[in-house]
Amino acid sequence: MCLRAVSALLFLLLAAALPAAPAAPVELHTFTDQFGRTTAAEILEVKGLQLKIRRADGMVFTLPIDRLSDEDTAYIAHWQQMHADIHLRLEVVSYRKSTVIGQSETGEQEKVRIETGYDIKITNDGLDPADGVRVEYALFQPSSSSRGNGLRRTMGFELLKPIPFKETATFKTTAVTATQSLSFTGTSAPPANILAGTWVRVIRYDTILAEFVSNDRIRNAGWQTDRSRGPAPTPPEPPAAPETGVHQKSDPLPDQGRPPTD
């Protein structure tokens, strides 16, 4: 036997001797039908009014949702929200607006207010409506302080209405303002770097789904959440487990997921 074949055989033997990686924990829920019968299973799919579940023994059933308990219906709704097909695409574009606000006493200069900020666009490329979404952002301005990488922050947030499939939500961040004087004989230099950049996070039920950072300097300055966080939408809580003894029967639901008819 050649050396290459021996090496391959040893590799296979060692691989077979290694313990298998532990399987990810499965979330089992005890479902109860209209007859009081229960079974513990994980949800595989919800399609219309049909629920596909898998028990710990691997058996798969399809159940009509309208024959399950109110607690089960609430649990299924919670599961659907947490497993929704949502893919958010974030676009961030800066804007700048100049407004004349006055003139000097001699009339040789005029004062201009400059507003800068960012236009935020969030598009839902997933199949399900994106609910419970908020956007948190930080606007970074140059600062003479040595703290925070020489940057100071203006924090903000926006709570969004549900975004349907292929639709877009838009809003403007808070504007950062500065003034400059313009001479009629020549334009003075605009204020240098009114904004150094921004950091934007799109969050759904405390999970970051999309993020934008202008540059490495902003990232190195770090994110501060204590000032930006608005009232976060609360994800629906899974229903509490029924008290012991409420259901007298503990038989598994009938095979094929079809409770007996009257």
Order of alpha helices (4+ residues) and beta strands (2+ residues): alpha-beta-beta-beta-beta-alpha-beta-beta-beta-beta-beta-beta-beta-beta-beta-alpha
